[in-house]
Amino acid sequence: MYKAIGVIGIHTGIGKTVTSAVLTKAWHTDYWKPIQAGSLENSDSILVQQWSGPKIHPERYRLIEAISPHAAAKGEKLQIKLSDFILPKSERTIIVETAGGLLSPLTDEHTMFDLVKHLQVPVVVVIAHYLGSINHSMLTLAVLKQTQIPVLGLVFCGKTNVESEAFILRHSMQKVIARIPFINIVTKEFIAEQALKIQ
């Protein structure tokens, strides 16, 4: 198994946290969210802990406002540097959940892509279907391919779209790790059920 695996998305709010919980449960890993912007009382780390119960490594930055990390940091007069982010030490693999999409800003100079590259981790790409998602998926995968960041596979979250999924798989030549259906209220039972479907 890898030292760490990045969970990236083609967009924001598409299921990265649910995916991370499922993967920590299925693969018996730790969890780390390097930077959290907003929802500090109900953060992604808290949700993953409730849903799947892995060891949680503290965020490097916890920002108050629920906006892009680079903008939230400015509001708090913080200067975030890429070198601030170091993988926590663990005997187990760590699922590393990024924020937003692959090219969402981390700082004025760096994106989530730069964070993944800096941490030197392979990634799982999370995809949800919406108008424009094929384009977002193919662009995300193209960037990863061109920069030789290993992609372990794709996770499709939410409602099924057979045609969109078929196009993405045909042109990306990636494998499907999981298909996680939409649910109104995520529970630990739901996460455990989805984890059992992953080899």
ABEGO torsion letter per residue (X at the ends): XBABBBBBBABBGAGAAAAAAAAAAAAGBBBBBABBBEGAABBAAAAAAAAAGBBBBBBABBBABBBBAAAAAAAAGBBBBAAABBBBBBABBBBBBBBEBAABBABAABBAAAAAAAAGBBBBBBBBBBBGAAAAAAAAAAAAAAAGBBBAEBBBBEBBBAAAAAAAAAAAGBBBABBBBBBABBBAAAAAAAAAABX
